[in-house]
Amino acid sequence: MNRILTASEHLMWLSYNNSPENVTLSATVKGSFTIDLLTESLAWLQLRHSRLRVKIVTNNQNQPQFSSENVPPIPLRVIDRQGEAHWCQEMVEELLQPLNWSEEPLMRVLLLHSPDISNLIITFHHGIGDGLSGACLIRDILQFIGEPDSPRELLPDLPPVDEIIPDLTKDWVEEDLDDSMKEESILTANYRNNNELNTSEIFPIRLFNWKLSSAETTKLVARCREEKTSVNGALCAAFLLAIAAEIKSPNEIILKCCTPVNVRKYLTINVGENMGEYITRPFTAHRLSQKTDFFWDLAREVKYKLDRLVADGKLFDDILQTRALLSSDFNKGGETSDAARVTGGIDIVISNLGNLSIKQQFGKIQLQELYFMATAQKTLPLLIAVATLKDKMCLICRYQESLVPAANAYNIKNTAMEQLSLALQK
């Protein structure tokens, strides 16, 4: 694959130069396997997925492009596993450590190794893949290691997402970015005004994780179906109410929640299990107050607003906006360096991969848990990433410590889970 980056890829590359835009997944794997076999699996993975065989170079016109010339193997680092919490500590470092995108593949692998349980951590450039792509990569690696007789299928080199979205440009009208989207989020402003922030550090993201049991997850899914909403709607409602409770504003506030949407089924071709960034990032705005107590109504509102974006043909607006933004900046001789110009003003992102159709047993090795996270922009205070594996929900919170103090991030999570638990009891 040798081609100029499309608008979406170009904006991600520009943003990456300002701060890393990585996607990282950690798989907890029970059972032993050799490092040599893992190395072989990565060589196969690189053959299977064309986006793992490229680096990014700039041409004579200073345009970034993918290049497959002289691309080395996927880097692998192996260290001893130091216990249950080790993977989460390493994930922070992986999210913040830039990939050597001009010299190496746009992915690297870290193995936290022990005789019985290991953590397989993969990190790749957000411009070539999303969370669901990463889950498929984990599955491919474990299948290669645990099932040596499984089929070895190469996947085709597909067009970038910009070129396989429905033809919406004829009806799309370029609009100025909503002024509110350029502003600081309400959540961030709350702590800045309270002088609780430590701004001496630059981009100090932190992570913590938790789980819902199979019984809890199954109950949540059933109740959401009964309430005619989605699990994503319920999660958004829980965290929006928790943020409102944490801010304690005497007035009504409007919170903005971004929900990355898997657009594979809306594209003009079937992308199958190909690696790619097949998501858009719509946001919904919701009016809340301290007295707000309408959990399921709010959950239905989130679902309704996202459904309306699809029905109104606005699901791909961020891609169309990116095209216009880059064209405008370049025509003026300017440079766009941060994707926050498109996604600023968001209070929280909730990224939910749903119930993954990935098996857990691969020969003698077993996939026990799967967590994923993206670095995201410096201006984003909170990101909740959710992956469900065999009805067990794995959640992880990424918070920007210079925007949201640690104690408050934990308070928001605890309140959200209390809101969810209470809603399931009603």
N, C-alpha and C positions, 0 to 999 in steps of 0.2 A: 504494500500500500504506500504509494507516493503521491501526495496531493496537498493542495493548499487547505488550511483549516477553514471550515465554514464559520459563519457568524457566531453561532453558539460556542463552538470550540475555541474560536479566537478570543471571545470575551472571557472564557474560562482561563485561557492561557495568560491573558493580560492580568486577570485577577490573581492567578497563581504567582505571577512575578511580584505582586504586592504582598501576598501572604499565601502559604500553601492551601490548596484546595484538594485535600486527600480524602479518600474513602478507605476506611480500615475495618476489617472483620476479624473477630477472634472466635475460633472454633475449639471447644474443649473436646479432646479426642481420647477415648479410653482404649488401651491396647498398645502394643509395641510395634515399631517398624523401624527400618534402618534409614539413616541419613542418605545413603546412596539411592534407595528407592524413592525417597522424597525428591531428590535431585532429578531422577529420571522422570518423575511425574511432572515436574516443572518444565522440563524440556518438551514433553508431550503437550502440556498446556499451551506453550508458546507456539507450537505447530497448529493446535486446534483453533486458537483465537488470533486473528490477524492483528488486532489492536495491541497485542502483547509483543509483536515483532517490529514495533516502530519506536523511534525517538522523535523529538521535535527539533527542527533546525530552521534557520531563517535564510531566505534566498537573497538575491542581489537587491531586491526592492524592499528588504527588511520585512517580508511577509513570512509568518510562521507556516511551516508545512510539515506533514508527517514524512519521515524517511525510513525506509527499511534497509538502508545500506550500513553495513558494519555494526549491526545491533548485537551486543553480547547477550549471553544467557541471563535469565531472571536472577537477580542477586538473592542469595540465601544466607542468612545468618542464624547460627544455632547457639543458644546459651542454656544453662541449666535452669529448670523451672524452680522457683522459690516459694511455691505455695499457691493457694486459691486466689489471692488478690494480685498476684504478679502480672497477669495478663492486662489488667486494667491500668496498672502503672505504665506498662510498656506501650499500651495503646495511645496514651497521651503523647508520649515521645514520637510515636509513629505518625500521629496526626499532624504534629508541628514540624517534623523533619521533612524538608523539601526533597522530592525525587530529583535525581540528576538527569533531568528530562532531555538535555541536549547530547548526552553521552550514552545513556543506558535505557533499557526498556522502561515503560511508564508504570512499572509495578516492581515491588520487592516483597520478600517473604522473611518472616522471623519465626523460628520455632523455639518455644520454651519447652525443653525436652526433659522427660523423666521416664523411668522404665515402664510405668503403668499408665500415667495420664500426662498428656502433653497439650499445649495450646499452640495451634497453628494460626499465625497472625499474618494476613495479607494486606498490603497497602497499595493502592493504585491512584493514579491521577483521575480526578473527577471528570475530566474532559473525555475520558474513554469508557467510563462505566458508572453504573449506579449500584445501590445496595443489592438489588435483585441479581444483577450481573455477578456481584461478588459471591452471593450465596451459591450460584451455579458453579463458580470457579472452585469453591470449597468442595462441593459435591464431586466435581471432575477429579480433583486431586485425590480425595479419599477413595473414589471408585478405582482409580488407577492403582493405588497402593493396595487396597484390600481385595479387589476383584480383578486379578491379572488377566482373566479370560473375557472380560467385558469388552464390548465393541469399541473400536478406536475410530471415531468419526471426525473428519475435518469439517469445520464450518465455513461457509462461503464468506467472502469479504463483501459486506453489505454497504450501501450508501449511508452517509451520516443522517441523523434524524432530521436535520433541516430540509433534506431533499425528499423525505418520504412522509411528510405531514400532508393532510388534505389541503387542497387548493383554497386557501382562505384569503389570500392577499387581495383578491378582487373586491371583497366586501369590507376589508379591514381599513380603518381610518386611523392614521397616526395621531396620537394625542400626547399632550405634555404629560410628564409624570405627575401623578397626584402629589400636590405639595406636601400632604401628610406623609407620603412615602419617603420624602427626603429628610423628614424630621427624625429626631431621636425618639426611640420607643418610649411609651409611658412608663414601662417597667424600669428601664434604665434611668429615666429622668427622676423617678421616685427616689432611688438610692443616691443619685448625685445630689439632689436637693437636700437629702438628709445627711449629707457629708459623711456617708458610711463607706465610701469607696477608697480603695488603695490604688492610685493611678501611677505609682512608681514603677510597676511592672508593665511590660508590653505583651499584650495578647496572652495572658496566663490562663488558658482553659484548663478545666478540671473535669473529671468524670466520676460518677458513682453508678452502680447498677443494682438491680433487684429483679425478682421474678414473681409471676403469678403461677400458682400450681395448675395442674391440668383441670382439677375440679373447679377452681376459681375462673379459669379461662373459659371452660365449657359453659359455666353459669352466665358469664358475661355475654358470650356469643348468643346464647338462647334468649337472654333478656333483651338484647339489642334487636333481635329479630321480632320479638314480641312487641317492642316499642316502635317498630318500623323506622329504625335508624341503623347506623353502622357501628362497628367497634371503634372505628376511627372517630366517628362523631362523639361517642361516649368518652373517649380519651381526651379529645379536644375540650369537651364540656368540663370534665374534671379539672383540667389544668387551667382553663380560663377562669373558672370559679375560684380556684386556689390563688391565682395571681390577683384577682380582684380582692380577695380576703386579705392578702398580704399587703397590698397597697393601702387599704383602709381609707380610700378617698371618701369625703363626705358627699361628693357629687357623683353623678353617673359618669362612667368612663367608657371609651371605645377601645377595645383591645383587638389587635390584629394577629391572626393565626395563619401561618403558612403551612399548607399540606401538600408536599410533593405527591404528584399523581402519576401512577404507572400508565403510560399512553400506548403500550404495545398493541392493544386491541383496536386503537384508533388510527394506526398508521396505514399507509397505502400498500404495504407489503408485509408478509409474515416474517418477523425477525427471529422467531423461534427462540433458541437459547444463545443466540449471538451476544457477545459482550458489546455494550453500548450504553450511553446515557439516555435512556428512553423514559425520561420523566419531564414534566413541566412543574412549575412552582406557583400555583395560584394561591392567593390569600383571601381570607374572609374576615370581615370586620363585625364585631359583636358588642352591643351596648349592655353594660353590666353595672351593678352597684353593690354596695356591701349587703344590701337586703335581698339581692338576687337569690332565689331559691326555686329554680325551675329546671332541674338537671336534665330531664328527658326532653323538655321543650327545647332547651339549648342544644342538646345532642342532635335533635331532628333539624334544628335550624342550620347547624353546620353541614349536615348532609344535603339539605335542600339547596343551600347556596352553592355548594360544589356541583351538585347535579344541574343547577341552572347554568353554570359556566359551560358545562358540556352541551346542554340543550341550546344555548345561545351562540354556540360556535366560538367561545372565548378561551377554550382550553389551551390553545397554542399561542395566546397573546404575548407571553413572555418571549417566545422565539421570534415572533414578528417584531416585537419591540426591540429586541437585541439587534436585528438586522437594521432597523431604522437608526438606532443609537450609534452603531458603529459607522454607518454610512454618513450620518450627520457629523460625527466627530472627525472622521477622516477627511471629509470635504472641507472642514474648517481648519484642517491641519492640526487638530488636537489629538489627544490620546486618552482612551478610557482605561483606567487602571484598576477599577474595583467594581465587581459585580453588585456591590451594595447600592450602586446607583439605580439598579433595577429592583433590588429586594430590601432597601432600607426601610426603617420604621416598623419592622416586624417585632412583636413582643415575644413570640415563641414559634418554633417550628416543630411540628409533630410528624415524623416520618415513619410510616407503618408499612412494613413489607407484607403484612398479613400472615396467614397460615401457610408456611412454605411446604410445597409438595416435594420435599426432599426426605428420602428414607434415612434412617439412623444407623443401620447395621451394614457394614461393608466387609464381608468376610469376617475376620477376627477383630476388626477395629470398629468402634462405635462412636458416632457423633452424639455427644451428650447435650451440649448447649451451643448456641450461636448468637453472638452480639455483633452489631455493626454501628458505625458512627462516621460522620463526615466532619471535617474541620470547620467549615462554614465561615462566613464573613466575620471580621472583627467587630462589626456593629451589632451582631446578633447576641442577645443576652442568654437565651435558653434554647436548647434543642433536645427533644426527646426522640430516641430511635427505638423502634419496636420490631421484634421478629418473633414469630410463633412457630415452634418446632414441635410437631406431634401434640398440639393442644397445650403446650407449656409456653407461656409468654415471657420472653426475655426483654427487659427494658433497661435502657441506659440513659442517663442525663448528662449532657455536656453543658456546662455553664461557663460564662466568661467572667472570671473572678474580678476583673476591674470594672465590670458593669453590674454584677449581682454578687453580693457577699455570700460566702459559702453557707453560713447559717440560714440565710434567707432562701437559698436554692434548695436546701434540705427541707425547710419549712413548706415550701411550695409543693415539693414532691409528696411529703407526708399528708398535707391537706388534700391534695388531689386524690390520693389513694383512699383517704377517709370519705371524700365525696363519692367516689366510685362504690365503696363498700356500703355506704348508706343508701345510695340509689338502688343497689341490688336487693336491699332488704325491704324497700317500700313496696 
